[in-house]
Amino acid sequence: MSVDIQLRFDSEAITEFSKANAEPAWFLEKRLAGLKAAGELQLPVLEKMKIDKWNTDQFVPFQTAAKVGSAQELSELVKEQIDADSVKSLIVQQNASIVFQAIDEDLKSKGVIFTDLPTALKEHGDLVQKYLNTVVQYNEHKLTALHAAVVNGGVFLYVPKNVEISEPLQAVFEVIGNDALVCPHILIVAEANSKVTYVDTYVSGPGQNMVASSIVEVYVGAGASVQVASVRSLSTDVHDYSFRRATVDRDGKMEWILGEMNDGNTVANNTTLLKGTGSHAATKSISVGTGSQRQNLTSQVQHFGTHSESEMVSKAVMTDEAVSILNGITKIEKGAEKANGEQAENILMLSDKARGDANPILLIDEDDVKAGHAASVGRFSEESIYYLMSRGISRRQAERLIILGFLDPVVAEIPVEEVKNRLRQALERKLG
C-alpha cells in the first residue's frame, strides 16, 4: 500500500548531496531505495501513542555549516558538552556537516578507527558496507526508510580484536535553524575481547520545525565489552526519533546508559539481541516529562543464547501535562536455556494532569529460565518529605532531593564528567 507524502526533498537533491560527498555507488543506491520505501511504508505502531501528526518528514535535510580548526572554536553550546582543552577523540556534527573531528594518535596506532561516517564511506567503504543496516534494516518502517534516504552524517567506530580503550570516545550532534535536520548513523564494531566506551550528546540551537533522526548499530564480538551513553537535551522545537540496536556474541557485554532530557516530543527504541552463550545486556535510562510533551520510550532485550542475562532499569519523572509511555520488553526465545532477564520501570508523578504508563512485558518461549519484572507509578512518600522537613529543609527542597535521589543511580553511571554535569543541569532546568 502506497503512503501519500509530500516531501521537501527529492531523489535529485539526495543524489546531488551524495555525489558532493563522494559516496560510493552502493550507498547512493541504498539512499534511493530508502526514499522509495518511505513512500510505501507506514509509521511504526507505538504502544498507546500515535505520531501521525508529528513532524516526521517536513525538513530540509542537507543544511550545511562551516568547519572549525580546533575544539576551542566550537559554539558555546557544544563546548558546554566537552572539555575543549583536553578532549582527544571527538566528532562534532551540526545539521548536515561534520564541523570538527579528532582522534588520539595512540588509538590510530592500535588500528582503531574513529571517524565520521562520510569519511568512513570513502576510506573504509568495504568495512562499512559489511555491517551497515544489518542490525537495523532500512525498510522496517517509514522512519528507518527516511533515515536511510537522508542520513547526513554520523560516526564509524571500529575496535580491533584484543584492543581495550580506557578513555571514552565522544560525539556531539547539534541541530539549529528553521526546518533543520540532524540525521546521524552511528555504527560501532567491537571485535573479540575488545573494550570501548562511546558517549554522545544531542543539543539544539534557535530554530523552528527541527527534527533529529538517529540510528545506532552496535556489534559486540565474543568476549568484547561495549558501553554506550547518550544524553539528549533538545528543545520543544525538535521532534526526536532514535532507534538503537546491538547484537552481542558469546560472553560479550553491552551496556546502555540513556538520559532522555528533551523538552519536545520523543520516540526512542533501544533493543539488544543476546545471540551468544553467556552474553549480557544492561540498560539504564531516565527521562523527565514537562509541559505538554509526549514521549514513547521502549527498552527491549531478546535472549537467543543460553546462559544469557539482562537487566533493564527505566525511571521517569512526570509533571505539568506531559505524557510518557515506558515499555520494557524481555523476550526469551526457544532454546535460550538458563537465560535470566530482569526489568523494572518506575514513574514518579508530580502532577494530576500528567500521565505516566509503565508497561513491563515478559515473553517466554523456553522453560528452563528465570525472568522477572517490577513496575510502579506513584507520588512522593509524605513520610520522606516529613523526615527531610523535620531537618530544616523546605518542602520544595525536600521534593527536589527526592527526585534527584530517584534518578541519580542512572546519572552517576555517565562515564564522562562534562556529560554527567550537563545531564544534572538538564535535570535542574526541567524540574524548575
Disulfide bonds with the S-S distance in Angstrom:
none
